[in-house]
Amino acid sequence: MKRMEFALDLFTVFTLTAGALFFLAGTVGLIRFPDPLTRLHALTKVDNVGLGLVVVGLIPQADGWVGAFKLVIVWLLVQLSGAIVTQLIAGAIRERGPSV
Amino acid sequence: MDSFLFLIASFILATIAGGLIIILRRPAEVDRIMAAQLLGTGGVAILLILAIATKASPIVDVALMLALFAAFATVAFVRDAPDPQNTAQRQ
């Protein structure tokens, strides 16, 4: 049982570290990429992967099935809103020009 | 374990704060709304980590609200009337 807990903790450490690195990569991309559409690409994909890794890493630490389920629900909402918001911003850039 | 969770949360917070400071100094409004979106996603991640670290599950609801409001902010930005100067150039 003790070994099982240790394995789960190790899993959390790995996935949360990977998620934090994805957040760093997303922010660097948002700062460094040359034009708004590529920056949008960095923002919405990389950050959602980072959030997904954080949620997956937190599931073993959550209190019971309900808590874990709720974490996944939050992630799904962020995925859905992220997908819609990306399309909206890209449409606005196309309509108003890249320098708006 | 809890101290590791706090460490990761502060790392993500520092990353996003640094990104925000750099991006908010740019002139384009699209960059700014993207910075707000970055704060939305990162803020959700930080709040979820804190909810687990402090064992205070209502913080998950706060994360849900933040995700919702970040989406609303962008919808409000997109629905905003186009810049009149820009429209005049196109016509």
N, CA and C atoms of all chains as a GROMACS GRO file, in nm:
protein
  573
    1MET      N    1   0.085  -0.121   0.000
    1MET     CA    2   0.000   0.000   0.000
    1MET      C    3   0.087   0.125   0.000
    2LYS      N    4   0.192   0.121   0.085
    2LYS     CA    5   0.285   0.233   0.092
    2LYS      C    6   0.352   0.256  -0.043
    3ARG      N    7   0.389   0.143  -0.107
    3ARG     CA    8   0.457   0.152  -0.237
    3ARG      C    9   0.364   0.211  -0.343
    4MET      N   10   0.237   0.174  -0.335
    4MET     CA   11   0.136   0.227  -0.428
    4MET      C   12   0.126   0.378  -0.416
    5GLU      N   13   0.120   0.426  -0.290
    5GLU     CA   14   0.112   0.570  -0.268
    5GLU      C   15   0.234   0.642  -0.323
    6PHE      N   16   0.351   0.579  -0.302
    6PHE     CA   17   0.475   0.639  -0.352
    6PHE      C   18   0.472   0.650  -0.504
    7ALA      N   19   0.423   0.542  -0.569
    7ALA     CA   20   0.416   0.542  -0.716
    7ALA      C   21   0.322   0.653  -0.764
    8LEU      N   22   0.208   0.669  -0.696
    8LEU     CA   23   0.113   0.773  -0.738
    8LEU      C   24   0.173   0.912  -0.719
    9ASP      N   25   0.245   0.931  -0.605
    9ASP     CA   26   0.310   1.060  -0.581
    9ASP      C   27   0.413   1.090  -0.689
   10LEU      N   28   0.489   0.987  -0.728
   10LEU     CA   29   0.590   1.004  -0.831
   10LEU      C   30   0.524   1.044  -0.963
   11PHE      N   31   0.412   0.978  -0.994
   11PHE     CA   32   0.335   1.010  -1.115
   11PHE      C   33   0.293   1.157  -1.112
   12THR      N   34   0.242   1.202  -0.996
   12THR     CA   35   0.200   1.342  -0.984
   12THR      C   36   0.317   1.437  -1.007
   13VAL      N   37   0.432   1.404  -0.947
   13VAL     CA   38   0.548   1.492  -0.962
   13VAL      C   39   0.587   1.504  -1.108
   14PHE      N   40   0.589   1.391  -1.180
   14PHE     CA   41   0.629   1.395  -1.320
   14PHE      C   42   0.531   1.474  -1.404
   15THR      N   43   0.402   1.445  -1.391
   15THR     CA   44   0.305   1.512  -1.478
   15THR      C   45   0.294   1.661  -1.446
   16LEU      N   46   0.301   1.697  -1.318
   16LEU     CA   47   0.290   1.839  -1.284
   16LEU      C   48   0.412   1.916  -1.335
   17THR      N   49   0.531   1.855  -1.325
   17THR     CA   50   0.650   1.920  -1.378
   17THR      C   51   0.638   1.940  -1.529
   18ALA      N   52   0.591   1.835  -1.598
   18ALA     CA   53   0.573   1.847  -1.743
   18ALA      C   54   0.471   1.956  -1.775
   19GLY      N   55   0.362   1.960  -1.698
   19GLY     CA   56   0.260   2.062  -1.722
   19GLY      C   57   0.315   2.202  -1.703
   20ALA      N   58   0.395   2.222  -1.596
   20ALA     CA   59   0.454   2.354  -1.571
   20ALA      C   60   0.548   2.393  -1.686
   21LEU      N   61   0.623   2.294  -1.739
   21LEU     CA   62   0.713   2.325  -1.851
   21LEU      C   63   0.633   2.362  -1.976
   22PHE      N   64   0.516   2.297  -1.994
   22PHE     CA   65   0.432   2.334  -2.108
   22PHE      C   66   0.382   2.477  -2.094
   23PHE      N   67   0.346   2.517  -1.969
   23PHE     CA   68   0.304   2.656  -1.948
   23PHE      C   69   0.417   2.753  -1.982
   24LEU      N   70   0.539   2.717  -1.940
   24LEU     CA   71   0.654   2.801  -1.973
   24LEU      C   72   0.671   2.812  -2.125
   25ALA      N   73   0.659   2.695  -2.194
   25ALA     CA   74   0.676   2.696  -2.340
   25ALA      C   75   0.568   2.780  -2.407
   26GLY      N   76   0.444   2.768  -2.357
   26GLY     CA   77   0.336   2.847  -2.415
   26GLY      C   78   0.358   2.996  -2.400
   27THR      N   79   0.407   3.037  -2.279
   27THR     CA   80   0.431   3.179  -2.257
   27THR      C   81   0.545   3.230  -2.343
   28VAL      N   82   0.651   3.150  -2.354
   28VAL     CA   83   0.764   3.191  -2.439
   28VAL      C   84   0.719   3.204  -2.584
   29GLY      N   85   0.635   3.108  -2.630
   29GLY     CA   86   0.583   3.117  -2.766
   29GLY      C   87   0.499   3.241  -2.786
   30LEU      N   88   0.415   3.271  -2.687
   30LEU     CA   89   0.329   3.390  -2.697
   30LEU      C   90   0.413   3.517  -2.704
   31ILE      N   91   0.529   3.518  -2.639
   31ILE     CA   92   0.614   3.637  -2.640
   31ILE      C   93   0.696   3.643  -2.768
   32ARG      N   94   0.746   3.528  -2.816
   32ARG     CA   95   0.847   3.529  -2.920
   32ARG      C   96   0.794   3.515  -3.062
   33PHE      N   97   0.676   3.453  -3.081
   33PHE     CA   98   0.631   3.425  -3.217
   33PHE      C   99   0.603   3.554  -3.293
   34PRO      N  100   0.623   3.554  -3.427
   34PRO     CA  101   0.625   3.680  -3.502
   34PRO      C  102   0.489   3.744  -3.527
   35ASP      N  103   0.383   3.667  -3.556
   35ASP     CA  104   0.257   3.736  -3.589
   35ASP      C  105   0.142   3.680  -3.507
   36PRO      N  106   0.028   3.753  -3.502
   36PRO     CA  107  -0.079   3.717  -3.408
   36PRO      C  108  -0.134   3.576  -3.424
   37LEU      N  109  -0.143   3.526  -3.549
   37LEU     CA  110  -0.203   3.393  -3.566
   37LEU      C  111  -0.113   3.284  -3.508
   38THR      N  112   0.019   3.296  -3.526
   38THR     CA  113   0.108   3.195  -3.467
   38THR      C  114   0.110   3.207  -3.315
   39ARG      N  115   0.097   3.331  -3.266
   39ARG     CA  116   0.092   3.349  -3.120
   39ARG      C  117  -0.033   3.284  -3.063
   40LEU      N  118  -0.144   3.296  -3.137
   40LEU     CA  119  -0.269   3.232  -3.096
   40LEU      C  120  -0.252   3.080  -3.087
   41HIS      N  121  -0.180   3.027  -3.186
   41HIS     CA  122  -0.146   2.886  -3.190
   41HIS      C  123  -0.072   2.843  -3.062
   42ALA      N  124   0.031   2.922  -3.024
   42ALA     CA  125   0.108   2.890  -2.904
   42ALA      C  126   0.019   2.899  -2.781
   43LEU      N  127  -0.064   3.002  -2.776
   43LEU     CA  128  -0.146   3.026  -2.657
   43LEU      C  129  -0.243   2.912  -2.633
   44THR      N  130  -0.322   2.876  -2.734
   44THR     CA  131  -0.436   2.790  -2.706
   44THR      C  132  -0.400   2.643  -2.703
   45LYS      N  133  -0.303   2.600  -2.779
   45LYS     CA  134  -0.273   2.457  -2.778
   45LYS      C  135  -0.182   2.419  -2.662
   46VAL      N  136  -0.069   2.489  -2.652
   46VAL     CA  137   0.031   2.449  -2.554
   46VAL      C  138  -0.023   2.464  -2.411
   47ASP      N  139  -0.096   2.574  -2.386
   47ASP     CA  140  -0.147   2.594  -2.251
   47ASP      C  141  -0.252   2.490  -2.215
   48ASN      N  142  -0.335   2.450  -2.313
   48ASN     CA  143  -0.435   2.349  -2.281
   48ASN      C  144  -0.372   2.215  -2.253
   49VAL      N  145  -0.261   2.184  -2.323
   49VAL     CA  146  -0.189   2.060  -2.290
   49VAL      C  147  -0.131   2.070  -2.149
   50GLY      N  148  -0.076   2.187  -2.115
   50GLY     CA  149  -0.022   2.206  -1.980
   50GLY      C  150  -0.129   2.186  -1.874
   51LEU      N  151  -0.246   2.246  -1.897
   51LEU     CA  152  -0.356   2.230  -1.801
   51LEU      C  153  -0.400   2.084  -1.793
   52GLY      N  154  -0.404   2.017  -1.909
   52GLY     CA  155  -0.442   1.876  -1.909
   52GLY      C  156  -0.346   1.792  -1.827
   53LEU      N  157  -0.215   1.817  -1.843
   53LEU     CA  158  -0.116   1.742  -1.764
   53LEU      C  159  -0.132   1.771  -1.615
   54VAL      N  160  -0.158   1.898  -1.581
   54VAL     CA  161  -0.177   1.932  -1.439
   54VAL      C  162  -0.297   1.857  -1.382
   55VAL      N  163  -0.407   1.854  -1.459
   55VAL     CA  164  -0.528   1.784  -1.410
   55VAL      C  165  -0.501   1.636  -1.395
   56VAL      N  166  -0.435   1.574  -1.496
   56VAL     CA  167  -0.405   1.430  -1.488
   56VAL      C  168  -0.317   1.402  -1.366
   57GLY      N  169  -0.221   1.493  -1.340
   57GLY     CA  170  -0.134   1.472  -1.225
   57GLY      C  171  -0.205   1.490  -1.093
   58LEU      N  172  -0.309   1.573  -1.090
   58LEU     CA  173  -0.379   1.598  -0.964
   58LEU      C  174  -0.483   1.490  -0.933
   59ILE      N  175  -0.526   1.414  -1.033
   59ILE     CA  176  -0.633   1.315  -1.010
   59ILE      C  177  -0.597   1.216  -0.898
   60PRO      N  178  -0.472   1.159  -0.891
   60PRO     CA  179  -0.443   1.067  -0.780
   60PRO      C  180  -0.449   1.134  -0.643
   61GLN      N  181  -0.430   1.266  -0.638
   61GLN     CA  182  -0.432   1.336  -0.509
   61GLN      C  183  -0.571   1.384  -0.470
   62ALA      N  184  -0.667   1.376  -0.564
   62ALA     CA  185  -0.801   1.429  -0.535
   62ALA      C  186  -0.871   1.343  -0.431
   63ASP      N  187  -0.972   1.404  -0.363
   63ASP     CA  188  -1.043   1.328  -0.260
   63ASP      C  189  -1.160   1.252  -0.323
   64GLY      N  190  -1.136   1.128  -0.357
   64GLY     CA  191  -1.242   1.041  -0.406
   64GLY      C  192  -1.276   1.064  -0.553
   65TRP      N  193  -1.375   0.985  -0.601
   65TRP     CA  194  -1.410   0.989  -0.742
   65TRP      C  195  -1.476   1.120  -0.779
   66VAL      N  196  -1.556   1.176  -0.687
   66VAL     CA  197  -1.629   1.297  -0.721
   66VAL      C  198  -1.533   1.413  -0.743
   67GLY      N  199  -1.433   1.425  -0.653
   67GLY     CA  200  -1.335   1.532  -0.669
   67GLY      C  201  -1.257   1.518  -0.798
   68ALA      N  202  -1.215   1.395  -0.833
   68ALA     CA  203  -1.140   1.372  -0.956
   68ALA      C  204  -1.227   1.403  -1.077
   69PHE      N  205  -1.355   1.362  -1.070
   69PHE     CA  206  -1.448   1.387  -1.181
   69PHE      C  207  -1.464   1.537  -1.204
   70LYS      N  208  -1.470   1.612  -1.094
   70LYS     CA  209  -1.488   1.757  -1.106
   70LYS      C  210  -1.367   1.822  -1.172
   71LEU      N  211  -1.247   1.775  -1.136
   71LEU     CA  212  -1.126   1.828  -1.201
   71LEU      C  213  -1.134   1.808  -1.352
   72VAL      N  214  -1.176   1.686  -1.392
   72VAL     CA  215  -1.185   1.656  -1.536
   72VAL      C  216  -1.290   1.745  -1.602
   73ILE      N  217  -1.401   1.770  -1.530
   73ILE     CA  218  -1.506   1.856  -1.586
   73ILE      C  219  -1.452   1.997  -1.610
   74VAL      N  220  -1.375   2.051  -1.513
   74VAL     CA  221  -1.317   2.185  -1.530
   74VAL      C  222  -1.226   2.187  -1.653
   75TRP      N  223  -1.147   2.081  -1.668
   75TRP     CA  224  -1.056   2.075  -1.783
   75TRP      C  225  -1.136   2.074  -1.914
   76LEU      N  226  -1.245   1.994  -1.917
   76LEU     CA  227  -1.325   1.987  -2.039
   76LEU      C  228  -1.387   2.122  -2.073
   77LEU      N  229  -1.431   2.196  -1.969
   77LEU     CA  230  -1.487   2.330  -1.994
   77LEU      C  231  -1.381   2.422  -2.054
   78VAL      N  232  -1.259   2.416  -1.998
   78VAL     CA  233  -1.152   2.500  -2.051
   78VAL      C  234  -1.119   2.462  -2.195
   79GLN      N  235  -1.120   2.331  -2.226
   79GLN     CA  236  -1.096   2.286  -2.362
   79GLN      C  237  -1.200   2.344  -2.457
   80LEU      N  238  -1.328   2.331  -2.417
   80LEU     CA  239  -1.437   2.378  -2.502
   80LEU      C  240  -1.427   2.528  -2.525
   81SER      N  241  -1.412   2.604  -2.414
   81SER     CA  242  -1.407   2.750  -2.430
   81SER      C  243  -1.280   2.790  -2.505
   82GLY      N  244  -1.169   2.718  -2.484
   82GLY     CA  245  -1.046   2.750  -2.556
   82GLY      C  246  -1.063   2.732  -2.706
   83ALA      N  247  -1.130   2.623  -2.746
   83ALA     CA  248  -1.151   2.598  -2.889
   83ALA      C  249  -1.236   2.708  -2.951
   84ILE      N  250  -1.344   2.746  -2.881
   84ILE     CA  251  -1.434   2.849  -2.937
   84ILE      C  252  -1.363   2.984  -2.942
   85VAL      N  253  -1.292   3.017  -2.832
   85VAL     CA  254  -1.228   3.147  -2.822
   85VAL      C  255  -1.120   3.163  -2.928
   86THR      N  256  -1.047   3.052  -2.958
   86THR     CA  257  -0.946   3.059  -3.063
   86THR      C  258  -1.007   3.099  -3.196
   87GLN      N  259  -1.119   3.034  -3.230
   87GLN     CA  260  -1.186   3.066  -3.356
   87GLN      C  261  -1.232   3.212  -3.357
   88LEU      N  262  -1.285   3.259  -3.242
   88LEU     CA  263  -1.335   3.398  -3.237
   88LEU      C  264  -1.222   3.497  -3.257
   89ILE      N  265  -1.108   3.475  -3.186
   89ILE     CA  266  -0.997   3.570  -3.198
   89ILE      C  267  -0.941   3.567  -3.339
   90ALA      N  268  -0.929   3.445  -3.397
   90ALA     CA  269  -0.875   3.435  -3.533
   90ALA      C  270  -0.967   3.508  -3.631
   91GLY      N  271  -1.099   3.494  -3.611
   91GLY     CA  272  -1.193   3.565  -3.697
   91GLY      C  273  -1.179   3.715  -3.684
   92ALA      N  274  -1.160   3.763  -3.559
   92ALA     CA  275  -1.143   3.907  -3.537
   92ALA      C  276  -1.016   3.957  -3.604
   93ILE      N  277  -0.907   3.879  -3.595
   93ILE     CA  278  -0.782   3.921  -3.659
   93ILE      C  279  -0.802   3.930  -3.810
   94ARG      N  280  -0.873   3.833  -3.865
   94ARG     CA  281  -0.894   3.831  -4.010
   94ARG      C  282  -0.980   3.949  -4.054
   95GLU      N  283  -1.079   3.981  -3.970
   95GLU     CA  284  -1.172   4.087  -4.008
   95GLU      C  285  -1.109   4.225  -3.992
   96ARG      N  286  -1.037   4.246  -3.884
   96ARG     CA  287  -0.991   4.382  -3.851
   96ARG      C  288  -0.845   4.405  -3.886
   97GLY      N  289  -0.775   4.302  -3.930
   97GLY     CA  290  -0.633   4.319  -3.962
   97GLY      C  291  -0.547   4.284  -3.844
   98PRO      N  292  -0.421   4.245  -3.868
   98PRO     CA  293  -0.335   4.192  -3.761
   98PRO      C  294  -0.291   4.296  -3.659
   99SER      N  295  -0.299   4.424  -3.692
   99SER     CA  296  -0.242   4.524  -3.600
   99SER      C  297  -0.343   4.576  -3.500
  100VAL      N  298  -0.467   4.522  -3.501
  100VAL     CA  299  -0.569   4.570  -3.406
  100VAL      C  300  -0.532   4.528  -3.265
  101MET      N  301   0.457   1.646  -0.018
  101MET     CA  302   0.379   1.657  -0.140
  101MET      C  303   0.318   1.796  -0.154
  102ASP      N  304   0.264   1.848  -0.041
  102ASP     CA  305   0.200   1.980  -0.049
  102ASP      C  306   0.298   2.089  -0.087
  103SER      N  307   0.420   2.080  -0.033
  103SER     CA  308   0.517   2.186  -0.066
  103SER      C  309   0.555   2.178  -0.213
  104PHE      N  310   0.559   2.056  -0.268
  104PHE     CA  311   0.585   2.045  -0.412
  104PHE      C  312   0.473   2.110  -0.493
  105LEU      N  313   0.348   2.086  -0.449
  105LEU     CA  314   0.235   2.147  -0.519
  105LEU      C  315   0.244   2.299  -0.515
  106PHE      N  316   0.280   2.354  -0.397
  106PHE     CA  317   0.294   2.500  -0.388
  106PHE      C  318   0.406   2.550  -0.478
  107LEU      N  319   0.514   2.472  -0.486
  107LEU     CA  320   0.627   2.511  -0.572
  107LEU      C  321   0.583   2.519  -0.717
  108ILE      N  322   0.511   2.415  -0.764
  108ILE     CA  323   0.466   2.415  -0.903
  108ILE      C  324   0.369   2.531  -0.928
  109ALA      N  325   0.278   2.555  -0.831
  109ALA     CA  326   0.182   2.665  -0.848
  109ALA      C  327   0.255   2.798  -0.858
  110SER      N  328   0.358   2.819  -0.775
  110SER     CA  329   0.429   2.948  -0.784
  110SER      C  330   0.510   2.959  -0.912
  111PHE      N  331   0.561   2.844  -0.961
  111PHE     CA  332   0.633   2.847  -1.089
  111PHE      C  333   0.541   2.892  -1.203
  112ILE      N  334   0.421   2.831  -1.208
  112ILE     CA  335   0.326   2.868  -1.314
  112ILE      C  336   0.285   3.014  -1.299
  113LEU      N  337   0.265   3.057  -1.173
  113LEU     CA  338   0.226   3.196  -1.148
  113LEU      C  339   0.334   3.292  -1.196
  114ALA      N  340   0.461   3.260  -1.164
  114ALA     CA  341   0.571   3.348  -1.207
  114ALA      C  342   0.581   3.352  -1.359
  115THR      N  343   0.565   3.235  -1.424
  115THR     CA  344   0.568   3.230  -1.571
  115THR      C  345   0.464   3.321  -1.632
  116ILE      N  346   0.340   3.308  -1.581
  116ILE     CA  347   0.230   3.382  -1.640
  116ILE      C  348   0.242   3.530  -1.610
  117ALA      N  349   0.286   3.564  -1.488
  117ALA     CA  350   0.302   3.705  -1.454
  117ALA      C  351   0.408   3.770  -1.544
  118GLY      N  352   0.519   3.700  -1.565
  118GLY     CA  353   0.622   3.753  -1.654
  118GLY      C  354   0.571   3.772  -1.795
  119GLY      N  355   0.496   3.672  -1.846
  119GLY     CA  356   0.437   3.683  -1.978
  119GLY      C  357   0.343   3.801  -1.989
  120LEU      N  358   0.259   3.818  -1.886
  120LEU     CA  359   0.161   3.928  -1.887
  120LEU      C  360   0.231   4.063  -1.894
  121ILE      N  361   0.337   4.079  -1.812
  121ILE     CA  362   0.404   4.209  -1.806
  121ILE      C  363   0.464   4.243  -1.942
  122ILE      N  364   0.524   4.142  -2.009
  122ILE     CA  365   0.585   4.168  -2.139
  122ILE      C  366   0.479   4.196  -2.244
  123ILE      N  367   0.370   4.116  -2.243
  123ILE     CA  368   0.271   4.128  -2.350
  123ILE      C  369   0.189   4.256  -2.336
  124LEU      N  370   0.161   4.296  -2.211
  124LEU     CA  371   0.076   4.414  -2.193
  124LEU      C  372   0.144   4.542  -2.239
  125ARG      N  373   0.277   4.539  -2.261
  125ARG     CA  374   0.345   4.658  -2.310
  125ARG      C  375   0.339   4.670  -2.461
  126ARG      N  376   0.279   4.569  -2.527
  126ARG     CA  377   0.267   4.577  -2.673
  126ARG      C  378   0.145   4.659  -2.711
  127PRO      N  379   0.150   4.720  -2.831
  127PRO     CA  380   0.038   4.807  -2.868
  127PRO      C  381  -0.088   4.734  -2.913
  128ALA      N  382  -0.076   4.615  -2.976
  128ALA     CA  383  -0.192   4.552  -3.038
  128ALA      C  384  -0.290   4.500  -2.933
  129GLU      N  385  -0.420   4.528  -2.957
  129GLU     CA  386  -0.521   4.484  -2.862
  129GLU      C  387  -0.537   4.332  -2.861
  130VAL      N  388  -0.515   4.269  -2.978
  130VAL     CA  389  -0.528   4.123  -2.985
  130VAL      C  390  -0.429   4.056  -2.890
  131ASP      N  391  -0.306   4.113  -2.883
  131ASP     CA  392  -0.207   4.057  -2.792
  131ASP      C  393  -0.255   4.065  -2.648
  132ARG      N  394  -0.324   4.174  -2.617
  132ARG     CA  395  -0.369   4.190  -2.478
  132ARG      C  396  -0.478   4.091  -2.443
  133ILE      N  397  -0.573   4.071  -2.535
  133ILE     CA  398  -0.679   3.974  -2.503
  133ILE      C  399  -0.620   3.834  -2.496
  134MET      N  400  -0.514   3.810  -2.575
  134MET     CA  401  -0.448   3.679  -2.564
  134MET      C  402  -0.378   3.666  -2.429
  135ALA      N  403  -0.322   3.776  -2.378
  135ALA     CA  404  -0.261   3.772  -2.246
  135ALA      C  405  -0.366   3.741  -2.139
  136ALA      N  406  -0.486   3.801  -2.155
  136ALA     CA  407  -0.593   3.772  -2.060
  136ALA      C  408  -0.633   3.624  -2.066
  137GLN      N  409  -0.633   3.570  -2.187
  137GLN     CA  410  -0.666   3.428  -2.205
  137GLN      C  411  -0.561   3.339  -2.139
  138LEU      N  412  -0.435   3.381  -2.153
  138LEU     CA  413  -0.325   3.309  -2.087
  138LEU      C  414  -0.344   3.308  -1.936
  139LEU      N  415  -0.382   3.424  -1.883
  139LEU     CA  416  -0.408   3.433  -1.739
  139LEU      C  417  -0.525   3.342  -1.701
  140GLY      N  418  -0.626   3.332  -1.789
  140GLY     CA  419  -0.740   3.244  -1.760
  140GLY      C  420  -0.697   3.100  -1.747
  141THR      N  421  -0.627   3.049  -1.849
  141THR     CA  422  -0.587   2.907  -1.846
  141THR      C  423  -0.491   2.880  -1.731
  142GLY      N  424  -0.389   2.966  -1.718
  142GLY     CA  425  -0.291   2.946  -1.611
  142GLY      C  426  -0.353   2.960  -1.474
  143GLY      N  427  -0.445   3.057  -1.461
  143GLY     CA  428  -0.512   3.076  -1.332
  143GLY      C  429  -0.593   2.954  -1.292
  144VAL      N  430  -0.659   2.891  -1.391
  144VAL     CA  431  -0.734   2.768  -1.361
  144VAL      C  432  -0.638   2.661  -1.309
  145ALA      N  433  -0.522   2.648  -1.376
  145ALA     CA  434  -0.426   2.546  -1.332
  145ALA      C  435  -0.378   2.574  -1.189
  146ILE      N  436  -0.345   2.702  -1.161
  146ILE     CA  437  -0.296   2.738  -1.027
  146ILE      C  438  -0.404   2.710  -0.922
  147LEU      N  439  -0.528   2.749  -0.953
  147LEU     CA  440  -0.636   2.729  -0.854
  147LEU      C  441  -0.662   2.581  -0.829
  148LEU      N  442  -0.656   2.498  -0.935
  148LEU     CA  443  -0.677   2.354  -0.913
  148LEU      C  444  -0.568   2.296  -0.825
  149ILE      N  445  -0.441   2.338  -0.851
  149ILE     CA  446  -0.331   2.288  -0.768
  149ILE      C  447  -0.350   2.331  -0.623
  150LEU      N  448  -0.390   2.459  -0.602
  150LEU     CA  449  -0.410   2.507  -0.465
  150LEU      C  450  -0.526   2.435  -0.397
  151ALA      N  451  -0.631   2.403  -0.476
  151ALA     CA  452  -0.745   2.331  -0.417
  151ALA      C  453  -0.701   2.196  -0.362
  152ILE      N  454  -0.613   2.128  -0.436
  152ILE     CA  455  -0.566   1.998  -0.387
  152ILE      C  456  -0.468   2.017  -0.272
  153ALA      N  457  -0.377   2.116  -0.284
  153ALA     CA  458  -0.272   2.134  -0.183
  153ALA      C  459  -0.331   2.173  -0.048
  154THR      N  460  -0.433   2.261  -0.049
  154THR     CA  461  -0.490   2.306   0.078
  154THR      C  462  -0.611   2.222   0.119
  155LYS      N  463  -0.648   2.122   0.034
  155LYS     CA  464  -0.765   2.037   0.060
  155LYS      C  465  -0.890   2.120   0.082
  156ALA      N  466  -0.902   2.230   0.007
  156ALA     CA  467  -1.021   2.315   0.013
  156ALA      C  468  -1.091   2.303  -0.122
  157SER      N  469  -1.184   2.206  -0.132
  157SER     CA  470  -1.242   2.176  -0.263
  157SER      C  471  -1.326   2.290  -0.322
  158PRO      N  472  -1.382   2.386  -0.243
  158PRO     CA  473  -1.454   2.496  -0.310
  158PRO      C  474  -1.368   2.577  -0.407
  159ILE      N  475  -1.235   2.572  -0.392
  159ILE     CA  476  -1.149   2.648  -0.484
  159ILE      C  477  -1.168   2.598  -0.627
  160VAL      N  478  -1.208   2.470  -0.642
  160VAL     CA  479  -1.234   2.417  -0.777
  160VAL      C  480  -1.347   2.496  -0.843
  161ASP      N  481  -1.447   2.536  -0.763
  161ASP     CA  482  -1.556   2.617  -0.818
  161ASP      C  483  -1.506   2.752  -0.865
  162VAL      N  484  -1.410   2.810  -0.788
  162VAL     CA  485  -1.350   2.937  -0.830
  162VAL      C  486  -1.280   2.922  -0.964
  163ALA      N  487  -1.212   2.807  -0.982
  163ALA     CA  488  -1.144   2.780  -1.109
  163ALA      C  489  -1.246   2.772  -1.222
  164LEU      N  490  -1.359   2.708  -1.196
  164LEU     CA  491  -1.466   2.701  -1.297
  164LEU      C  492  -1.511   2.840  -1.338
  165MET      N  493  -1.533   2.927  -1.238
  165MET     CA  494  -1.577   3.064  -1.266
  165MET      C  495  -1.474   3.137  -1.350
  166LEU      N  496  -1.346   3.121  -1.316
  166LEU     CA  497  -1.240   3.190  -1.390
  166LEU      C  498  -1.239   3.146  -1.535
  167ALA      N  499  -1.256   3.015  -1.559
  167ALA     CA  500  -1.260   2.963  -1.696
  167ALA      C  501  -1.375   3.025  -1.772
  168LEU      N  502  -1.491   3.035  -1.706
  168LEU     CA  503  -1.610   3.092  -1.768
  168LEU      C  504  -1.589   3.239  -1.802
  169PHE      N  505  -1.534   3.315  -1.707
  169PHE     CA  506  -1.520   3.459  -1.728
  169PHE      C  507  -1.413   3.491  -1.832
  170ALA      N  508  -1.309   3.407  -1.841
  170ALA     CA  509  -1.208   3.430  -1.945
  170ALA      C  510  -1.271   3.415  -2.082
  171ALA      N  511  -1.360   3.315  -2.097
  171ALA     CA  512  -1.430   3.299  -2.225
  171ALA      C  513  -1.520   3.419  -2.252
  172PHE      N  514  -1.593   3.466  -2.150
  172PHE     CA  515  -1.682   3.581  -2.168
  172PHE      C  516  -1.604   3.705  -2.210
  173ALA      N  517  -1.486   3.726  -2.148
  173ALA     CA  518  -1.406   3.844  -2.179
  173ALA      C  519  -1.370   3.846  -2.327
  174THR      N  520  -1.332   3.729  -2.381
  174THR     CA  521  -1.294   3.724  -2.522
  174THR      C  522  -1.414   3.745  -2.612
  175VAL      N  523  -1.528   3.687  -2.575
  175VAL     CA  524  -1.649   3.707  -2.655
  175VAL      C  525  -1.684   3.856  -2.658
  176ALA      N  526  -1.671   3.924  -2.544
  176ALA     CA  527  -1.699   4.067  -2.539
  176ALA      C  528  -1.602   4.144  -2.629
  177PHE      N  529  -1.476   4.103  -2.629
  177PHE     CA  530  -1.376   4.169  -2.715
  177PHE      C  531  -1.412   4.153  -2.862
  178VAL      N  532  -1.453   4.033  -2.900
  178VAL     CA  533  -1.480   4.006  -3.042
  178VAL      C  534  -1.608   4.077  -3.086
  179ARG      N  535  -1.707   4.085  -2.999
  179ARG     CA  536  -1.834   4.149  -3.035
  179ARG      C  537  -1.824   4.301  -3.036
  180ASP      N  538  -1.719   4.353  -2.978
  180ASP     CA  539  -1.699   4.497  -2.973
  180ASP      C  540  -1.696   4.555  -3.115
  181ALA      N  541  -1.754   4.675  -3.132
  181ALA     CA  542  -1.760   4.735  -3.266
  181ALA      C  543  -1.619   4.760  -3.319
  182PRO      N  544  -1.596   4.737  -3.448
  182PRO     CA  545  -1.462   4.760  -3.504
  182PRO      C  546  -1.420   4.906  -3.493
  183ASP      N  547  -1.292   4.925  -3.489
  183ASP     CA  548  -1.233   5.058  -3.482
  183ASP      C  549  -1.279   5.142  -3.602
  184PRO      N  550  -1.340   5.261  -3.582
  184PRO     CA  551  -1.392   5.339  -3.694
  184PRO      C  552  -1.285   5.378  -3.796
  185GLN      N  553  -1.166   5.407  -3.749
  185GLN     CA  554  -1.057   5.444  -3.840
  185GLN      C  555  -1.028   5.329  -3.936
  186ASN      N  556  -1.024   5.209  -3.880
  186ASN     CA  557  -0.996   5.089  -3.958
  186ASN      C  558  -1.108   5.065  -4.061
  187THR      N  559  -1.234   5.083  -4.017
  187THR     CA  560  -1.347   5.064  -4.107
  187THR      C  561  -1.341   5.164  -4.222
  188ALA      N  562  -1.306   5.290  -4.191
  188ALA     CA  563  -1.298   5.393  -4.294
  188ALA      C  564  -1.194   5.356  -4.399
  189GLN      N  565  -1.083   5.296  -4.354
  189GLN     CA  566  -0.980   5.258  -4.449
  189GLN      C  567  -1.029   5.151  -4.545
  190ARG      N  568  -1.113   5.060  -4.492
  190ARG     CA  569  -1.156   4.950  -4.575
  190ARG      C  570  -1.261   4.993  -4.676
  191GLN      N  571  -1.339   5.098  -4.645
  191GLN     CA  572  -1.451   5.131  -4.732
  191GLN      C  573  -1.408   5.214  -4.854
   0.00000   0.00000   0.00000
